[in-house]
Amino acid sequence: MSDADRRAHLRYRDPDSTTVRLTVKQGAVEQPLTALLVNESYSGLACVYVGAPLEMDSELLWRETRGISTPCKVTRCEALYKDVFLLALQILD
């Protein structure tokens, strides 16, 4: 299935979990993080996570399943509480 075809359908998510697995790419270093999914659309997703703030336009990989990773870009990182952030992620083509 091509990326365009995959984006035309809702993505896989574990029905028993509202968490999403993301990987932050910072040069050669990859840092995994887990976030709580708030909203999902065909063009992006919103999630809440605990950790350090992410810079705008940082690239992430959303690991939907073991074999499917979708590249995303941070379009918003808003502090909700100390070390708790709301992320808006745009799915890259």
N, C-alpha and C positions, 0 to 999 in steps of 0.2 A: 504494500500500500504506500503510495507516495505521500509526502508531507502535506500536499494540498488536499488529498483525499482524507487524510487523517484529521485535518483541521475542520473538515465538513461534518464531523461527528463528535459527539461528546467524548471526552477522554476517559480512560480507565481510571478508576479510583477504588481503593478497597472500601466496600460498603460498610464495613465495621469500624472504619477509622476516618476521621476528618483531618488527618495530618497529611502533609505533602513533604516529599524529600527533595531538597534542593542542594546544588553544589555551586559554591561561589568560585569562579575562576579568577585568580589574581596572579597573572603571569604564569609561571610554571607550577604554582602551588594551588591545590584545590582544597577547599574547606567545606565539608558537609554541614548542612543545617536542616533542622526539622521545623516546620511551621504549621500553624493551624489554619486551615482553609476557611475563608470567610465568604468568598463569592468567586464564581468561575464563569467565563464567557468564552466565545470562540476566539476572541482577540487577546485575552489575558486573564489574570486572576488576582485576587486580593487575599492576603494572608497576614496573620499576626505571628511574630516570633520574638523570642527573648535572646538578646545578644547585643553586640556592638552595632551601631548604625551602619547601613550600607550606603555607598556613594551613588548618586544619580548616574544613570547610564552604565552601571556595573552589569556585567553579563553573568547569568546564572544558567545552570542546566536543571530543568525540572525532570526528575526521574519518575516517569509515570509507571513504568514496569521495569523489570530487569533488562529488557531489550530495547525500550523506548525512552529516549531522553529528548526533551524539547528545549531549545535555547530560548531564553527570556532576557529582558532588559528591565532594570529597576527604573520606573518612571516616578515613583513617589516613595519616600521613607519618612513617615511621620511618627514622632515620639508620642506614645500614649501615656506611658509611665516611665519611671527610671528603668532603662534597659529593656523596655517593651516597645516594639515598633509595628506600625501598620505598613505593609509593603503593597505597592501596586506594581504588578509585573506585566509587561507587554510581551506577547509571544512574537518572536522574530520569525520572519519567513525564511 
